[in-house]
Amino acid sequence: MSRKFFVGGNWKLNGDKKSLGELIQTMNGANVDPNVEVVCGAPSI
C-alpha cells in the first residue's frame, strides 16, 4: 500500500461566519485526486 500525498494548510481565523461557510463549500466541492489527502487546520470554530 502506497502513501497518499498530503497537503496541509493553517487557517488563521481571519474572516467571519460567511467566509467560513465559503471556505468549507469550496473545499468540499474541490476536484481533488483520490491519492491526495487535504487538511485545513483550524484552531477553533
PyMOL Python script that loads the backbone (N, CA, C, O; Angstrom):
from pymol import cmd

cmd.read_pdbstr("""\
ATOM      1  N   MET A   1       0.849  -1.194   0.000  1.00  0.00           N
ATOM      2  CA  MET A   1       0.000   0.000   0.000  1.00  0.00           C
ATOM      3  C   MET A   1       0.886   1.246   0.000  1.00  0.00           C
ATOM      4  O   MET A   1       1.762   1.384   0.855  1.00  0.00           O
ATOM      5  N   SER A   2       0.665   2.145  -0.947  1.00  0.00           N
ATOM      6  CA  SER A   2       1.455   3.369  -1.019  1.00  0.00           C
ATOM      7  C   SER A   2       0.805   4.474  -0.200  1.00  0.00           C
ATOM      8  O   SER A   2      -0.403   4.468   0.038  1.00  0.00           O
ATOM      9  N   ARG A   3       1.618   5.406   0.218  1.00  0.00           N
ATOM     10  CA  ARG A   3       1.113   6.542   0.999  1.00  0.00           C
ATOM     11  C   ARG A   3       0.454   7.568   0.089  1.00  0.00           C
ATOM     12  O   ARG A   3       0.798   7.696  -1.086  1.00  0.00           O
ATOM     13  N   LYS A   4      -0.500   8.295   0.659  1.00  0.00           N
ATOM     14  CA  LYS A   4      -1.133   9.392  -0.071  1.00  0.00           C
ATOM     15  C   LYS A   4      -0.271  10.639   0.049  1.00  0.00           C
ATOM     16  O   LYS A   4       0.427  10.833   1.044  1.00  0.00           O
ATOM     17  N   PHE A   5      -0.329  11.484  -0.980  1.00  0.00           N
ATOM     18  CA  PHE A   5       0.303  12.795  -0.931  1.00  0.00           C
ATOM     19  C   PHE A   5      -0.513  13.643   0.032  1.00  0.00           C
ATOM     20  O   PHE A   5      -1.743  13.590  -0.005  1.00  0.00           O
ATOM     21  N   PHE A   6       0.131  14.423   0.893  1.00  0.00           N
ATOM     22  CA  PHE A   6      -0.540  15.193   1.938  1.00  0.00           C
ATOM     23  C   PHE A   6      -0.374  16.687   1.672  1.00  0.00           C
ATOM     24  O   PHE A   6       0.742  17.169   1.474  1.00  0.00           O
ATOM     25  N   VAL A   7      -1.489  17.416   1.668  1.00  0.00           N
ATOM     26  CA  VAL A   7      -1.473  18.871   1.533  1.00  0.00           C
ATOM     27  C   VAL A   7      -2.145  19.442   2.771  1.00  0.00           C
ATOM     28  O   VAL A   7      -3.301  19.122   3.051  1.00  0.00           O
ATOM     29  N   GLY A   8      -1.436  20.284   3.516  1.00  0.00           N
ATOM     30  CA  GLY A   8      -1.997  20.863   4.738  1.00  0.00           C
ATOM     31  C   GLY A   8      -1.963  22.377   4.701  1.00  0.00           C
ATOM     32  O   GLY A   8      -1.086  22.981   4.084  1.00  0.00           O
ATOM     33  N   GLY A   9      -2.927  22.975   5.367  1.00  0.00           N
ATOM     34  CA  GLY A   9      -2.986  24.429   5.446  1.00  0.00           C
ATOM     35  C   GLY A   9      -3.383  24.869   6.843  1.00  0.00           C
ATOM     36  O   GLY A   9      -4.140  24.176   7.521  1.00  0.00           O
ATOM     37  N   ASN A  10      -2.886  26.001   7.272  1.00  0.00           N
ATOM     38  CA  ASN A  10      -3.199  26.537   8.585  1.00  0.00           C
ATOM     39  C   ASN A  10      -4.082  27.767   8.399  1.00  0.00           C
ATOM     40  O   ASN A  10      -3.647  28.780   7.852  1.00  0.00           O
ATOM     41  N   TRP A  11      -5.316  27.668   8.858  1.00  0.00           N
ATOM     42  CA  TRP A  11      -6.269  28.760   8.729  1.00  0.00           C
ATOM     43  C   TRP A  11      -6.160  29.648   9.964  1.00  0.00           C
ATOM     44  O   TRP A  11      -6.246  29.149  11.086  1.00  0.00           O
ATOM     45  N   LYS A  12      -5.976  30.939   9.783  1.00  0.00           N
ATOM     46  CA  LYS A  12      -5.715  31.877  10.878  1.00  0.00           C
ATOM     47  C   LYS A  12      -6.963  32.542  11.463  1.00  0.00           C
ATOM     48  O   LYS A  12      -6.842  33.446  12.290  1.00  0.00           O
ATOM     49  N   LEU A  13      -8.149  32.117  11.053  1.00  0.00           N
ATOM     50  CA  LEU A  13      -9.408  32.680  11.553  1.00  0.00           C
ATOM     51  C   LEU A  13      -9.613  34.136  11.169  1.00  0.00           C
ATOM     52  O   LEU A  13     -10.287  34.876  11.886  1.00  0.00           O
ATOM     53  N   ASN A  14      -9.042  34.553  10.052  1.00  0.00           N
ATOM     54  CA  ASN A  14      -9.315  35.895   9.555  1.00  0.00           C
ATOM     55  C   ASN A  14     -10.594  35.840   8.736  1.00  0.00           C
ATOM     56  O   ASN A  14     -10.636  35.189   7.692  1.00  0.00           O
ATOM     57  N   GLY A  15     -11.607  36.501   9.188  1.00  0.00           N
ATOM     58  CA  GLY A  15     -12.875  36.486   8.465  1.00  0.00           C
ATOM     59  C   GLY A  15     -14.049  36.333   9.419  1.00  0.00           C
ATOM     60  O   GLY A  15     -13.924  36.576  10.619  1.00  0.00           O
ATOM     61  N   ASP A  16     -15.186  35.928   8.875  1.00  0.00           N
ATOM     62  CA  ASP A  16     -16.404  35.794   9.661  1.00  0.00           C
ATOM     63  C   ASP A  16     -17.093  34.474   9.319  1.00  0.00           C
ATOM     64  O   ASP A  16     -16.535  33.653   8.590  1.00  0.00           O
ATOM     65  N   LYS A  17     -18.311  34.266   9.846  1.00  0.00           N
ATOM     66  CA  LYS A  17     -19.035  33.015   9.597  1.00  0.00           C
ATOM     67  C   LYS A  17     -19.310  32.806   8.111  1.00  0.00           C
ATOM     68  O   LYS A  17     -19.279  31.677   7.622  1.00  0.00           O
ATOM     69  N   LYS A  18     -19.578  33.897   7.396  1.00  0.00           N
ATOM     70  CA  LYS A  18     -19.843  33.780   5.965  1.00  0.00           C
ATOM     71  C   LYS A  18     -18.604  33.259   5.234  1.00  0.00           C
ATOM     72  O   LYS A  18     -18.706  32.362   4.398  1.00  0.00           O
ATOM     73  N   SER A  19     -17.442  33.819   5.548  1.00  0.00           N
ATOM     74  CA  SER A  19     -16.222  33.363   4.873  1.00  0.00           C
ATOM     75  C   SER A  19     -15.874  31.931   5.268  1.00  0.00           C
ATOM     76  O   SER A  19     -15.297  31.197   4.465  1.00  0.00           O
ATOM     77  N   LEU A  20     -16.212  31.523   6.483  1.00  0.00           N
ATOM     78  CA  LEU A  20     -16.014  30.131   6.904  1.00  0.00           C
ATOM     79  C   LEU A  20     -16.872  29.204   6.052  1.00  0.00           C
ATOM     80  O   LEU A  20     -16.393  28.174   5.577  1.00  0.00           O
ATOM     81  N   GLY A  21     -18.136  29.566   5.857  1.00  0.00           N
ATOM     82  CA  GLY A  21     -19.031  28.766   5.025  1.00  0.00           C
ATOM     83  C   GLY A  21     -18.534  28.661   3.597  1.00  0.00           C
ATOM     84  O   GLY A  21     -18.616  27.598   2.981  1.00  0.00           O
ATOM     85  N   GLU A  22     -18.017  29.763   3.069  1.00  0.00           N
ATOM     86  CA  GLU A  22     -17.488  29.760   1.704  1.00  0.00           C
ATOM     87  C   GLU A  22     -16.248  28.875   1.598  1.00  0.00           C
ATOM     88  O   GLU A  22     -16.080  28.155   0.614  1.00  0.00           O
ATOM     89  N   LEU A  23     -15.381  28.927   2.608  1.00  0.00           N
ATOM     90  CA  LEU A  23     -14.184  28.088   2.614  1.00  0.00           C
ATOM     91  C   LEU A  23     -14.562  26.608   2.644  1.00  0.00           C
ATOM     92  O   LEU A  23     -14.012  25.810   1.884  1.00  0.00           O
ATOM     93  N   ILE A  24     -15.488  26.244   3.510  1.00  0.00           N
ATOM     94  CA  ILE A  24     -15.922  24.851   3.616  1.00  0.00           C
ATOM     95  C   ILE A  24     -16.573  24.393   2.317  1.00  0.00           C
ATOM     96  O   ILE A  24     -16.301  23.292   1.840  1.00  0.00           O
ATOM     97  N   GLN A  25     -17.424  25.226   1.748  1.00  0.00           N
ATOM     98  CA  GLN A  25     -18.095  24.881   0.492  1.00  0.00           C
ATOM     99  C   GLN A  25     -17.067  24.685  -0.630  1.00  0.00           C
ATOM    100  O   GLN A  25     -17.185  23.750  -1.422  1.00  0.00           O
ATOM    101  N   THR A  26     -16.080  25.548  -0.697  1.00  0.00           N
ATOM    102  CA  THR A  26     -15.046  25.433  -1.721  1.00  0.00           C
ATOM    103  C   THR A  26     -14.229  24.160  -1.541  1.00  0.00           C
ATOM    104  O   THR A  26     -13.964  23.450  -2.511  1.00  0.00           O
ATOM    105  N   MET A  27     -13.830  23.869  -0.310  1.00  0.00           N
ATOM    106  CA  MET A  27     -13.028  22.669  -0.064  1.00  0.00           C
ATOM    107  C   MET A  27     -13.829  21.400  -0.324  1.00  0.00           C
ATOM    108  O   MET A  27     -13.300  20.439  -0.883  1.00  0.00           O
ATOM    109  N   ASN A  28     -15.092  21.385   0.073  1.00  0.00           N
ATOM    110  CA  ASN A  28     -15.924  20.200  -0.152  1.00  0.00           C
ATOM    111  C   ASN A  28     -16.214  19.976  -1.631  1.00  0.00           C
ATOM    112  O   ASN A  28     -16.402  18.835  -2.054  1.00  0.00           O
ATOM    113  N   GLY A  29     -16.251  21.036  -2.416  1.00  0.00           N
ATOM    114  CA  GLY A  29     -16.557  20.906  -3.832  1.00  0.00           C
ATOM    115  C   GLY A  29     -15.335  20.784  -4.730  1.00  0.00           C
ATOM    116  O   GLY A  29     -15.462  20.678  -5.950  1.00  0.00           O
ATOM    117  N   ALA A  30     -14.146  20.800  -4.123  1.00  0.00           N
ATOM    118  CA  ALA A  30     -12.918  20.754  -4.918  1.00  0.00           C
ATOM    119  C   ALA A  30     -12.735  19.396  -5.587  1.00  0.00           C
ATOM    120  O   ALA A  30     -13.069  18.355  -5.020  1.00  0.00           O
ATOM    121  N   ASN A  31     -12.204  19.429  -6.788  1.00  0.00           N
ATOM    122  CA  ASN A  31     -11.892  18.208  -7.524  1.00  0.00           C
ATOM    123  C   ASN A  31     -10.461  17.812  -7.166  1.00  0.00           C
ATOM    124  O   ASN A  31      -9.503  18.315  -7.753  1.00  0.00           O
ATOM    125  N   VAL A  32     -10.329  16.904  -6.195  1.00  0.00           N
ATOM    126  CA  VAL A  32      -9.021  16.509  -5.680  1.00  0.00           C
ATOM    127  C   VAL A  32      -8.728  15.070  -6.079  1.00  0.00           C
ATOM    128  O   VAL A  32      -9.597  14.201  -6.009  1.00  0.00           O
ATOM    129  N   ASP A  33      -7.510  14.838  -6.491  1.00  0.00           N
ATOM    130  CA  ASP A  33      -7.065  13.481  -6.822  1.00  0.00           C
ATOM    131  C   ASP A  33      -7.315  12.567  -5.615  1.00  0.00           C
ATOM    132  O   ASP A  33      -6.996  12.955  -4.491  1.00  0.00           O
ATOM    133  N   PRO A  34      -7.874  11.373  -5.810  1.00  0.00           N
ATOM    134  CA  PRO A  34      -8.164  10.478  -4.687  1.00  0.00           C
ATOM    135  C   PRO A  34      -6.914  10.012  -3.943  1.00  0.00           C
ATOM    136  O   PRO A  34      -7.021   9.449  -2.853  1.00  0.00           O
ATOM    137  N   ASN A  35      -5.738  10.237  -4.514  1.00  0.00           N
ATOM    138  CA  ASN A  35      -4.494   9.868  -3.845  1.00  0.00           C
ATOM    139  C   ASN A  35      -3.894  11.022  -3.054  1.00  0.00           C
ATOM    140  O   ASN A  35      -2.745  10.951  -2.619  1.00  0.00           O
ATOM    141  N   VAL A  36      -4.676  12.094  -2.865  1.00  0.00           N
ATOM    142  CA  VAL A  36      -4.215  13.265  -2.123  1.00  0.00           C
ATOM    143  C   VAL A  36      -5.110  13.474  -0.910  1.00  0.00           C
ATOM    144  O   VAL A  36      -6.336  13.477  -1.026  1.00  0.00           O
ATOM    145  N   GLU A  37      -4.495  13.649   0.249  1.00  0.00           N
ATOM    146  CA  GLU A  37      -5.203  13.943   1.493  1.00  0.00           C
ATOM    147  C   GLU A  37      -5.079  15.443   1.740  1.00  0.00           C
ATOM    148  O   GLU A  37      -3.965  15.962   1.810  1.00  0.00           O
ATOM    149  N   VAL A  38      -6.209  16.153   1.873  1.00  0.00           N
ATOM    150  CA  VAL A  38      -6.206  17.599   2.084  1.00  0.00           C
ATOM    151  C   VAL A  38      -6.721  17.888   3.489  1.00  0.00           C
ATOM    152  O   VAL A  38      -7.775  17.393   3.888  1.00  0.00           O
ATOM    153  N   VAL A  39      -5.963  18.699   4.241  1.00  0.00           N
ATOM    154  CA  VAL A  39      -6.320  19.016   5.625  1.00  0.00           C
ATOM    155  C   VAL A  39      -6.212  20.521   5.829  1.00  0.00           C
ATOM    156  O   VAL A  39      -5.245  21.146   5.394  1.00  0.00           O
ATOM    157  N   CYS A  40      -7.203  21.097   6.488  1.00  0.00           N
ATOM    158  CA  CYS A  40      -7.168  22.503   6.891  1.00  0.00           C
ATOM    159  C   CYS A  40      -7.227  22.537   8.407  1.00  0.00           C
ATOM    160  O   CYS A  40      -8.222  22.119   9.000  1.00  0.00           O
ATOM    161  N   GLY A  41      -6.174  23.030   9.039  1.00  0.00           N
ATOM    162  CA  GLY A  41      -6.107  23.056  10.499  1.00  0.00           C
ATOM    163  C   GLY A  41      -6.646  24.368  11.046  1.00  0.00           C
ATOM    164  O   GLY A  41      -5.993  25.408  10.958  1.00  0.00           O
ATOM    165  N   ALA A  42      -7.843  24.307  11.610  1.00  0.00           N
ATOM    166  CA  ALA A  42      -8.448  25.498  12.236  1.00  0.00           C
ATOM    167  C   ALA A  42      -8.232  25.427  13.744  1.00  0.00           C
ATOM    168  O   ALA A  42      -8.483  24.379  14.340  1.00  0.00           O
ATOM    169  N   PRO A  43      -7.769  26.516  14.387  1.00  0.00           N
ATOM    170  CA  PRO A  43      -7.528  26.480  15.830  1.00  0.00           C
ATOM    171  C   PRO A  43      -8.810  26.306  16.638  1.00  0.00           C
ATOM    172  O   PRO A  43      -8.781  25.694  17.706  1.00  0.00           O
ATOM    173  N   SER A  44      -9.929  26.830  16.154  1.00  0.00           N
ATOM    174  CA  SER A  44     -11.227  26.660  16.819  1.00  0.00           C
ATOM    175  C   SER A  44     -12.314  27.154  15.879  1.00  0.00           C
ATOM    176  O   SER A  44     -12.054  27.923  14.954  1.00  0.00           O
ATOM    177  N   ILE A  45     -13.529  26.701  16.131  1.00  0.00           N
ATOM    178  CA  ILE A  45     -14.659  27.164  15.326  1.00  0.00           C
ATOM    179  C   ILE A  45     -15.741  27.646  16.265  1.00  0.00           C
ATOM    180  O   ILE A  45     -16.798  28.086  15.814  1.00  0.00           O
TER     181      ILE A  45
END
""", "prot")
cmd.dss("prot")
cmd.show_as("cartoon", "prot")
cmd.util.cbc("prot")
cmd.orient("prot")
